[in-house]
Structures are given as structure tokens and as C-alpha cells.
Amino acid sequence: MFGTGKILEVKVVPNSGIEKVIEGDPMVVKVKEPPKKGKANKAAVKLLSKHFGCRVRIVGGEKNRMKLVEISEW
């Protein structure tokens, strides 16, 4: 259930040549998708979900590169 997970700050880098999660403070998520029509956000959520093995959703900063994401258990 969402609302009880851990909140992380991540920086999303759209139009990247690779898709990669770089651990750090803040965590950096590189995606190939452009920042149009939410494509980069969807790609970042998918990549983070795979990286953590759990549900992820953006809870803040949807139109910025710096985002707050919630990591929740399945």
C-alpha cells in the first residue's frame, strides 16, 4: 500500500544514452526517454522499480529533474 514507504530524493537525467541508476546523495537515474508527456518519469519509475525490486511512485517534482519518490513493498 502506498503512503507507508521510504521517501528518496532522486535526480532524473532524460535523453541519456544509457539507462542506469547511480547510488549517491541524491541518487541519479539516467533514462533514454525525453522529458515530454511524462515519458522520462515513467521510464524512471520503471527503472527504479526494477532496481529496488518493489513499487515506486513519484510523489513530488513531476515537472522538475529533482523528484521525490516513494519506495513501497509489494
N, CA, C and O atoms as a GROMACS GRO file, in nm:
protein
  296
    1MET      N    1   0.084  -0.118   0.000
    1MET     CA    2   0.000   0.000   0.000
    1MET      C    3   0.088   0.124   0.000
    1MET      O    4   0.184   0.133   0.077
    2PHE      N    5   0.057   0.219  -0.086
    2PHE     CA    6   0.134   0.342  -0.090
    2PHE      C    7   0.101   0.428   0.031
    2PHE      O    8  -0.006   0.417   0.091
    3GLY      N    9   0.195   0.515   0.066
    3GLY     CA   10   0.176   0.604   0.178
    3GLY      C   11   0.254   0.562   0.300
    3GLY      O   12   0.260   0.637   0.398
    4THR      N   13   0.315   0.445   0.298
    4THR     CA   14   0.390   0.397   0.413
    4THR      C   15   0.534   0.364   0.377
    4THR      O   16   0.605   0.305   0.459
    5GLY      N   17   0.579   0.401   0.258
    5GLY     CA   18   0.713   0.366   0.213
    5GLY      C   19   0.817   0.471   0.248
    5GLY      O   20   0.788   0.572   0.311
    6LYS      N   21   0.937   0.442   0.204
    6LYS     CA   22   1.050   0.532   0.225
    6LYS      C   23   1.052   0.636   0.113
    6LYS      O   24   1.029   0.602  -0.003
    7ILE      N   25   1.080   0.762   0.148
    7ILE     CA   26   1.087   0.870   0.050
    7ILE      C   27   1.234   0.899   0.020
    7ILE      O   28   1.315   0.918   0.111
    8LEU      N   29   1.266   0.903  -0.109
    8LEU     CA   30   1.402   0.934  -0.153
    8LEU      C   31   1.399   1.051  -0.250
    8LEU      O   32   1.302   1.070  -0.324
    9GLU      N   33   1.506   1.128  -0.250
    9GLU     CA   34   1.522   1.234  -0.350
    9GLU      C   35   1.609   1.177  -0.462
    9GLU      O   36   1.716   1.123  -0.436
   10VAL      N   37   1.562   1.191  -0.585
   10VAL     CA   38   1.639   1.142  -0.700
   10VAL      C   39   1.646   1.251  -0.805
   10VAL      O   40   1.558   1.336  -0.817
   11LYS      N   41   1.753   1.245  -0.882
   11LYS     CA   42   1.768   1.336  -0.995
   11LYS      C   43   1.751   1.252  -1.120
   11LYS      O   44   1.822   1.153  -1.140
   12VAL      N   45   1.656   1.290  -1.206
   12VAL     CA   46   1.632   1.219  -1.330
   12VAL      C   47   1.702   1.293  -1.443
   12VAL      O   48   1.684   1.414  -1.460
   13VAL      N   49   1.782   1.219  -1.521
   13VAL     CA   50   1.852   1.275  -1.636
   13VAL      C   51   1.791   1.215  -1.762
   13VAL      O   52   1.822   1.101  -1.797
   14PRO      N   53   1.704   1.290  -1.830
   14PRO     CA   54   1.642   1.238  -1.953
   14PRO      C   55   1.736   1.248  -2.072
   14PRO      O   56   1.841   1.312  -2.065
   15ASN      N   57   1.697   1.184  -2.183
   15ASN     CA   58   1.775   1.187  -2.308
   15ASN      C   59   1.917   1.136  -2.290
   15ASN      O   60   2.009   1.179  -2.360
   16SER      N   61   1.936   1.046  -2.196
   16SER     CA   62   2.068   0.989  -2.172
   16SER      C   63   2.092   0.875  -2.271
   16SER      O   64   1.996   0.815  -2.320
   17GLY      N   65   2.216   0.846  -2.300
   17GLY     CA   66   2.249   0.737  -2.391
   17GLY      C   67   2.230   0.600  -2.329
   17GLY      O   68   2.224   0.499  -2.399
   18ILE      N   69   2.220   0.597  -2.195
   18ILE     CA   70   2.205   0.470  -2.124
   18ILE      C   71   2.095   0.482  -2.021
   18ILE      O   72   2.051   0.592  -1.986
   19GLU      N   73   2.050   0.367  -1.972
   19GLU     CA   74   1.956   0.365  -1.859
   19GLU      C   75   2.030   0.306  -1.741
   19GLU      O   76   2.076   0.192  -1.746
   20LYS      N   77   2.041   0.384  -1.635
   20LYS     CA   78   2.125   0.344  -1.522
   20LYS      C   79   2.082   0.415  -1.396
   20LYS      O   80   2.039   0.530  -1.399
   21VAL      N   81   2.094   0.345  -1.282
   21VAL     CA   82   2.071   0.405  -1.151
   21VAL      C   83   2.206   0.419  -1.084
   21VAL      O   84   2.280   0.321  -1.072
   22ILE      N   85   2.240   0.539  -1.042
   22ILE     CA   86   2.367   0.566  -0.976
   22ILE      C   87   2.339   0.602  -0.831
   22ILE      O   88   2.277   0.705  -0.801
   23GLU      N   89   2.384   0.515  -0.741
   23GLU     CA   90   2.364   0.538  -0.597
   23GLU      C   91   2.441   0.663  -0.554
   23GLU      O   92   2.550   0.689  -0.605
   24GLY      N   93   2.386   0.737  -0.463
   24GLY     CA   94   2.452   0.857  -0.413
   24GLY      C   95   2.350   0.945  -0.343
   24GLY      O   96   2.237   0.904  -0.317
   25ASP      N   97   2.393   1.066  -0.313
   25ASP     CA   98   2.305   1.160  -0.246
   25ASP      C   99   2.306   1.291  -0.323
   25ASP      O  100   2.395   1.373  -0.300
   26PRO      N  101   2.213   1.316  -0.412
   26PRO     CA  102   2.096   1.233  -0.440
   26PRO      C  103   2.128   1.120  -0.538
   26PRO      O  104   2.229   1.123  -0.608
   27MET      N  105   2.041   1.022  -0.541
   27MET     CA  106   2.051   0.913  -0.637
   27MET      C  107   2.023   0.972  -0.775
   27MET      O  108   1.937   1.059  -0.789
   28VAL      N  109   2.096   0.925  -0.878
   28VAL     CA  110   2.077   0.973  -1.014
   28VAL      C  111   2.019   0.860  -1.098
   28VAL      O  112   2.067   0.747  -1.093
   29VAL      N  113   1.916   0.892  -1.174
   29VAL     CA  114   1.852   0.795  -1.261
   29VAL      C  115   1.863   0.847  -1.404
   29VAL      O  116   1.803   0.949  -1.438
   30LYS      N  117   1.940   0.777  -1.486
   30LYS     CA  118   1.956   0.815  -1.626
   30LYS      C  119   1.861   0.731  -1.711
   30LYS      O  120   1.859   0.609  -1.700
   31VAL      N  121   1.782   0.799  -1.794
   31VAL     CA  122   1.687   0.730  -1.882
   31VAL      C  123   1.703   0.781  -2.025
   31VAL      O  124   1.747   0.894  -2.047
   32LYS      N  125   1.667   0.697  -2.120
   32LYS     CA  126   1.678   0.733  -2.262
   32LYS      C  127   1.563   0.819  -2.311
   32LYS      O  128   1.577   0.890  -2.410
   33GLU      N  129   1.451   0.814  -2.242
   33GLU     CA  130   1.330   0.884  -2.285
   33GLU      C  131   1.342   1.036  -2.271
   33GLU      O  132   1.414   1.084  -2.184
   34PRO      N  133   1.272   1.111  -2.356
   34PRO     CA  134   1.270   1.257  -2.343
   34PRO      C  135   1.175   1.301  -2.232
   34PRO      O  136   1.088   1.224  -2.191
   35PRO      N  137   1.192   1.424  -2.185
   35PRO     CA  138   1.104   1.474  -2.078
   35PRO      C  139   0.973   1.531  -2.131
   35PRO      O  140   0.930   1.638  -2.089
   36LYS      N  141   0.910   1.461  -2.222
   36LYS     CA  142   0.784   1.507  -2.280
   36LYS      C  143   0.674   1.408  -2.252
   36LYS      O  144   0.693   1.287  -2.261
   37LYS      N  145   0.558   1.460  -2.216
   37LYS     CA  146   0.438   1.379  -2.190
   37LYS      C  147   0.462   1.272  -2.083
   37LYS      O  148   0.401   1.165  -2.088
   38GLY      N  149   0.550   1.300  -1.988
   38GLY     CA  150   0.574   1.208  -1.877
   38GLY      C  151   0.656   1.085  -1.912
   38GLY      O  152   0.666   0.993  -1.831
   39LYS      N  153   0.713   1.081  -2.031
   39LYS     CA  154   0.788   0.963  -2.074
   39LYS      C  155   0.911   0.937  -1.987
   39LYS      O  156   0.938   0.822  -1.951
   40ALA      N  157   0.985   1.041  -1.953
   40ALA     CA  158   1.105   1.024  -1.869
   40ALA      C  159   1.064   0.980  -1.728
   40ALA      O  160   1.132   0.897  -1.668
   41ASN      N  161   0.955   1.033  -1.676
   41ASN     CA  162   0.906   0.993  -1.544
   41ASN      C  163   0.869   0.846  -1.542
   41ASN      O  164   0.906   0.774  -1.449
   42LYS      N  165   0.796   0.801  -1.643
   42LYS     CA  166   0.754   0.660  -1.650
   42LYS      C  167   0.876   0.569  -1.659
   42LYS      O  168   0.881   0.465  -1.594
   43ALA      N  169   0.974   0.609  -1.740
   43ALA     CA  170   1.096   0.529  -1.754
   43ALA      C  171   1.174   0.525  -1.622
   43ALA      O  172   1.228   0.421  -1.586
   44ALA      N  173   1.178   0.637  -1.551
   44ALA     CA  174   1.249   0.642  -1.423
   44ALA      C  175   1.182   0.553  -1.319
   44ALA      O  176   1.249   0.481  -1.245
   45VAL      N  177   1.048   0.557  -1.313
   45VAL     CA  178   0.974   0.473  -1.219
   45VAL      C  179   0.998   0.325  -1.250
   45VAL      O  180   1.019   0.245  -1.159
   46LYS      N  181   0.994   0.290  -1.377
   46LYS     CA  182   1.017   0.150  -1.418
   46LYS      C  183   1.158   0.105  -1.381
   46LYS      O  184   1.176  -0.006  -1.329
   47LEU      N  185   1.256   0.189  -1.407
   47LEU     CA  186   1.395   0.155  -1.376
   47LEU      C  187   1.418   0.144  -1.225
   47LEU      O  188   1.486   0.052  -1.180
   48LEU      N  189   1.362   0.236  -1.148
   48LEU     CA  190   1.376   0.230  -1.002
   48LEU      C  191   1.303   0.109  -0.944
   48LEU      O  192   1.353   0.047  -0.849
   49SER      N  193   1.187   0.075  -0.998
   49SER     CA  194   1.114  -0.043  -0.951
   49SER      C  195   1.198  -0.169  -0.971
   49SER      O  196   1.204  -0.256  -0.884
   50LYS      N  197   1.261  -0.177  -1.086
   50LYS     CA  198   1.348  -0.292  -1.116
   50LYS      C  199   1.470  -0.292  -1.024
   50LYS      O  200   1.511  -0.397  -0.974
   51HIS      N  201   1.527  -0.175  -1.001
   51HIS     CA  202   1.648  -0.162  -0.917
   51HIS      C  203   1.620  -0.204  -0.773
   51HIS      O  204   1.699  -0.277  -0.713
   52PHE      N  205   1.508  -0.159  -0.717
   52PHE     CA  206   1.476  -0.188  -0.577
   52PHE      C  207   1.394  -0.316  -0.560
   52PHE      O  208   1.386  -0.370  -0.449
   53GLY      N  209   1.333  -0.365  -0.666
   53GLY     CA  210   1.250  -0.484  -0.658
   53GLY      C  211   1.121  -0.460  -0.582
   53GLY      O  212   1.070  -0.550  -0.516
   54CYS      N  213   1.067  -0.339  -0.593
   54CYS     CA  214   0.942  -0.306  -0.526
   54CYS      C  215   0.872  -0.192  -0.600
   54CYS      O  216   0.923  -0.141  -0.699
   55ARG      N  217   0.758  -0.154  -0.550
   55ARG     CA  218   0.680  -0.047  -0.613
   55ARG      C  219   0.744   0.089  -0.588
   55ARG      O  220   0.798   0.116  -0.480
   56VAL      N  221   0.736   0.173  -0.689
   56VAL     CA  222   0.791   0.308  -0.680
   56VAL      C  223   0.690   0.403  -0.744
   56VAL      O  224   0.627   0.370  -0.844
   57ARG      N  225   0.674   0.520  -0.684
   57ARG     CA  226   0.591   0.624  -0.746
   57ARG      C  227   0.650   0.760  -0.715
   57ARG      O  228   0.714   0.780  -0.612
   58ILE      N  229   0.627   0.852  -0.805
   58ILE     CA  230   0.673   0.990  -0.786
   58ILE      C  231   0.570   1.062  -0.701
   58ILE      O  232   0.451   1.063  -0.733
   59VAL      N  233   0.617   1.124  -0.592
   59VAL     CA  234   0.526   1.196  -0.502
   59VAL      C  235   0.552   1.346  -0.501
   59VAL      O  236   0.479   1.422  -0.438
   60GLY      N  237   0.657   1.389  -0.572
   60GLY     CA  238   0.687   1.531  -0.579
   60GLY      C  239   0.786   1.562  -0.689
   60GLY      O  240   0.874   1.481  -0.718
   61GLY      N  241   0.773   1.679  -0.750
   61GLY     CA  242   0.867   1.722  -0.852
   61GLY      C  243   0.844   1.662  -0.988
   61GLY      O  244   0.939   1.641  -1.063
   62GLU      N  245   0.720   1.635  -1.022
   62GLU     CA  246   0.691   1.570  -1.150
   62GLU      C  247   0.740   1.648  -1.271
   62GLU      O  248   0.769   1.589  -1.375
   63LYS      N  249   0.749   1.778  -1.260
   63LYS     CA  250   0.794   1.860  -1.374
   63LYS      C  251   0.936   1.912  -1.356
   63LYS      O  252   0.980   1.999  -1.432
   64ASN      N  253   1.007   1.860  -1.257
   64ASN     CA  254   1.146   1.900  -1.232
   64ASN      C  255   1.236   1.779  -1.246
   64ASN      O  256   1.189   1.666  -1.244
   65ARG      N  257   1.365   1.803  -1.260
   65ARG     CA  258   1.459   1.691  -1.264
   65ARG      C  259   1.479   1.630  -1.126
   65ARG      O  260   1.501   1.510  -1.113
   66MET      N  261   1.471   1.714  -1.022
   66MET     CA  262   1.480   1.663  -0.886
   66MET      C  263   1.341   1.618  -0.844
   66MET      O  264   1.246   1.696  -0.848
   67LYS      N  265   1.330   1.493  -0.803
   67LYS     CA  266   1.200   1.436  -0.770
   67LYS      C  267   1.204   1.368  -0.634
   67LYS      O  268   1.310   1.325  -0.588
   68LEU      N  269   1.089   1.359  -0.572
   68LEU     CA  270   1.073   1.277  -0.451
   68LEU      C  271   0.999   1.152  -0.495
   68LEU      O  272   0.892   1.160  -0.556
   69VAL      N  273   1.055   1.036  -0.463
   69VAL     CA  274   0.990   0.910  -0.496
   69VAL      C  275   0.965   0.831  -0.370
   69VAL      O  276   1.042   0.837  -0.274
   70GLU      N  277   0.856   0.756  -0.371
   70GLU     CA  278   0.822   0.670  -0.259
   70GLU      C  279   0.849   0.526  -0.298
   70GLU      O  280   0.801   0.478  -0.401
   71ILE      N  281   0.927   0.458  -0.215
   71ILE     CA  282   0.961   0.318  -0.235
   71ILE      C  283   0.874   0.237  -0.140
   71ILE      O  284   0.882   0.256  -0.018
   72SER      N  285   0.790   0.147  -0.192
   72SER     CA  286   0.698   0.070  -0.110
   72SER      C  287   0.716  -0.080  -0.135
   72SER      O  288   0.763  -0.121  -0.240
   73GLU      N  289   0.677  -0.159  -0.037
   73GLU     CA  290   0.678  -0.304  -0.050
   73GLU      C  291   0.569  -0.346  -0.148
   73GLU      O  292   0.474  -0.271  -0.169
   74TRP      N  293   0.582  -0.462  -0.208
   74TRP     CA  294   0.478  -0.515  -0.298
   74TRP      C  295   0.359  -0.542  -0.220
   74TRP      O  296   0.258  -0.587  -0.274
   0.00000   0.00000   0.00000
